[in-house]
Amino acid sequence: MNFEDIGKRIRKRRLELGITQEALAEKIDVSVTYVGAIERSTSKCSIETLASLASALDLNVDYLLFGTTPNNCDTTFSKIIATLPQKNKQLFINLCEGIAEKLK
């Protein structure tokens, strides 16, 4: 888990929404300095705060933690498949399905 990346994603989304640090802090019931510290990655937040941030910013926690969304995962797999020779595409899909089954 990269707290610097988490902070950058929080800041980016907050700015996209036009929300100040003050407004975000008020929404999630923390101090403004704490929001700033999270964005600068000088402070780590709890799971509860992370969930509150995700909700306030209309994001999922996976995106805050890892930068992944269903859309960018789909795009990544599409790019990978596009680079494979046609004869190996189905093999790749079968491997991914097998791995997904084991991860469930």
CYANA upper distance limits for C-alpha pairs under 8 A (distance plus 0.5 A):
  1 MET  CA     65 LEU  CA      7.05
  1 MET  CA     66 PHE  CA      7.65
  2 ASN  CA      6 ILE  CA      6.90
  2 ASN  CA     65 LEU  CA      8.09
  2 ASN  CA     66 PHE  CA      8.50
  3 PHE  CA      7 GLY  CA      6.60
  3 PHE  CA     41 SER  CA      6.06
  3 PHE  CA     44 LYS  CA      7.45
  4 GLU  CA      8 LYS  CA      6.77
  4 GLU  CA     39 GLU  CA      8.05
  4 GLU  CA     40 ARG  CA      7.27
  4 GLU  CA     41 SER  CA      5.47
  5 ASP  CA      9 ARG  CA      6.66
  6 ILE  CA     10 ILE  CA      6.74
  6 ILE  CA     39 GLU  CA      7.95
  6 ILE  CA     41 SER  CA      8.27
  6 ILE  CA     64 LEU  CA      5.93
  6 ILE  CA     65 LEU  CA      6.36
  6 ILE  CA     66 PHE  CA      8.17
  7 GLY  CA     11 ARG  CA      6.66
  7 GLY  CA     38 ILE  CA      6.03
  7 GLY  CA     39 GLU  CA      4.24
  7 GLY  CA     40 ARG  CA      6.39
  7 GLY  CA     41 SER  CA      6.15
  8 LYS  CA     12 LYS  CA      6.46
  8 LYS  CA     39 GLU  CA      6.47
  8 LYS  CA     40 ARG  CA      7.98
  9 ARG  CA     13 ARG  CA      6.63
  9 ARG  CA     64 LEU  CA      6.75
  9 ARG  CA     67 GLY  CA      8.16
 10 ILE  CA     14 ARG  CA      6.55
 10 ILE  CA     39 GLU  CA      6.88
 10 ILE  CA     53 LEU  CA      8.25
 10 ILE  CA     57 LEU  CA      8.34
 10 ILE  CA     64 LEU  CA      7.49
 11 ARG  CA     15 LEU  CA      6.63
 11 ARG  CA     39 GLU  CA      6.32
 12 LYS  CA     16 GLU  CA      6.67
 13 ARG  CA     17 LEU  CA      6.72
 13 ARG  CA     57 LEU  CA      7.15
 14 ARG  CA     18 GLY  CA      6.70
 14 ARG  CA     19 ILE  CA      5.81
 14 ARG  CA     20 THR  CA      7.62
 14 ARG  CA     21 GLN  CA      8.32
 14 ARG  CA     24 LEU  CA      8.25
 14 ARG  CA     57 LEU  CA      7.11
 15 LEU  CA     19 ILE  CA      6.48
 15 LEU  CA     20 THR  CA      7.95
 17 LEU  CA     57 LEU  CA      8.27
 19 ILE  CA     23 ALA  CA      6.59
 19 ILE  CA     24 LEU  CA      6.99
 20 THR  CA     24 LEU  CA      6.76
 21 GLN  CA     25 ALA  CA      6.46
 21 GLN  CA     32 VAL  CA      6.46
 21 GLN  CA     35 VAL  CA      6.87
 21 GLN  CA     36 GLY  CA      7.44
 22 GLU  CA     26 GLU  CA      6.70
 22 GLU  CA     31 SER  CA      8.38
 22 GLU  CA     32 VAL  CA      5.83
 23 ALA  CA     27 LYS  CA      6.72
 24 LEU  CA     28 ILE  CA      6.87
 24 LEU  CA     32 VAL  CA      8.48
 24 LEU  CA     35 VAL  CA      8.13
 24 LEU  CA     56 ALA  CA      7.78
 25 ALA  CA     29 ASP  CA      6.21
 25 ALA  CA     30 VAL  CA      5.51
 25 ALA  CA     31 SER  CA      6.09
 25 ALA  CA     32 VAL  CA      5.80
 25 ALA  CA     34 TYR  CA      8.39
 25 ALA  CA     35 VAL  CA      6.66
 26 GLU  CA     30 VAL  CA      6.94
 26 GLU  CA     31 SER  CA      8.00
 26 GLU  CA     32 VAL  CA      8.47
 27 LYS  CA     56 ALA  CA      7.18
 28 ILE  CA     49 THR  CA      7.89
 28 ILE  CA     52 SER  CA      6.31
 28 ILE  CA     53 LEU  CA      7.17
 28 ILE  CA     56 ALA  CA      7.57
 30 VAL  CA     34 TYR  CA      7.15
 30 VAL  CA     35 VAL  CA      7.83
 31 SER  CA     35 VAL  CA      7.11
 32 VAL  CA     36 GLY  CA      6.80
 33 THR  CA     37 ALA  CA      6.56
 34 TYR  CA     38 ILE  CA      6.64
 34 TYR  CA     43 SER  CA      7.91
 35 VAL  CA     39 GLU  CA      6.72
 36 GLY  CA     40 ARG  CA      6.65
 37 ALA  CA     41 SER  CA      6.31
 37 ALA  CA     42 THR  CA      5.54
 37 ALA  CA     43 SER  CA      5.67
 38 ILE  CA     42 THR  CA      6.73
 38 ILE  CA     43 SER  CA      5.64
 38 ILE  CA     44 LYS  CA      6.62
 38 ILE  CA     45 CYS  CA      7.27
 45 CYS  CA     49 THR  CA      6.45
 45 CYS  CA     50 LEU  CA      6.87
 46 SER  CA     50 LEU  CA      6.66
 47 ILE  CA     51 ALA  CA      6.59
 48 GLU  CA     52 SER  CA      6.74
 49 THR  CA     53 LEU  CA      6.56
 50 LEU  CA     54 ALA  CA      6.66
 50 LEU  CA     61 VAL  CA      7.62
 50 LEU  CA     64 LEU  CA      8.44
 51 ALA  CA     55 SER  CA      6.69
 51 ALA  CA     61 VAL  CA      6.88
 52 SER  CA     56 ALA  CA      6.55
 53 LEU  CA     57 LEU  CA      6.47
 54 ALA  CA     58 ASP  CA      6.33
 54 ALA  CA     59 LEU  CA      5.26
 54 ALA  CA     60 ASN  CA      6.09
 54 ALA  CA     61 VAL  CA      6.21
 54 ALA  CA     64 LEU  CA      7.59
 55 SER  CA     59 LEU  CA      6.68
 55 SER  CA     60 ASN  CA      7.86
 59 LEU  CA     63 TYR  CA      7.32
 59 LEU  CA     64 LEU  CA      7.93
 60 ASN  CA     64 LEU  CA      7.29
 60 ASN  CA     69 THR  CA      8.43
 61 VAL  CA     65 LEU  CA      6.58
 62 ASP  CA     66 PHE  CA      6.14
 62 ASP  CA     67 GLY  CA      7.18
 62 ASP  CA     68 THR  CA      6.52
 62 ASP  CA     69 THR  CA      7.56
 63 TYR  CA     67 GLY  CA      4.63
 63 TYR  CA     68 THR  CA      5.18
 63 TYR  CA     69 THR  CA      6.26
 64 LEU  CA     68 THR  CA      8.49
 68 THR  CA     72 ASN  CA      6.74
 68 THR  CA     73 CYS  CA      6.97
 69 THR  CA     73 CYS  CA      6.64
 70 PRO  CA     74 ASP  CA      6.69
 71 ASN  CA     75 THR  CA      6.74
 72 ASN  CA     76 THR  CA      6.56
 73 CYS  CA     77 PHE  CA      6.77
 74 ASP  CA     78 SER  CA      6.57
 75 THR  CA     79 LYS  CA      6.67
 76 THR  CA     80 ILE  CA      6.81
 77 PHE  CA     81 ILE  CA      6.59
 78 SER  CA     82 ALA  CA      6.54
 79 LYS  CA     83 THR  CA      7.09
 80 ILE  CA     84 LEU  CA      7.42
 81 ILE  CA     89 LYS  CA      6.64
 81 ILE  CA     92 PHE  CA      8.16
 84 LEU  CA     88 ASN  CA      6.68
 84 LEU  CA     89 LYS  CA      6.56
 85 PRO  CA     89 LYS  CA      7.11
 86 GLN  CA     90 GLN  CA      8.41
 87 LYS  CA     91 LEU  CA      8.29
 88 ASN  CA     92 PHE  CA      6.73
 89 LYS  CA     93 ILE  CA      6.84
 90 GLN  CA     94 ASN  CA      6.58
 91 LEU  CA     95 LEU  CA      6.67
 92 PHE  CA     96 CYS  CA      6.70
 93 ILE  CA     97 GLU  CA      6.64
 94 ASN  CA     98 GLY  CA      6.68
 95 LEU  CA     99 ILE  CA      6.71
 96 CYS  CA    100 ALA  CA      6.54
 97 GLU  CA    101 GLU  CA      6.71
 98 GLY  CA    102 LYS  CA      6.98
 99 ILE  CA    103 LEU  CA      6.78
100 ALA  CA    104 LYS  CA      6.87
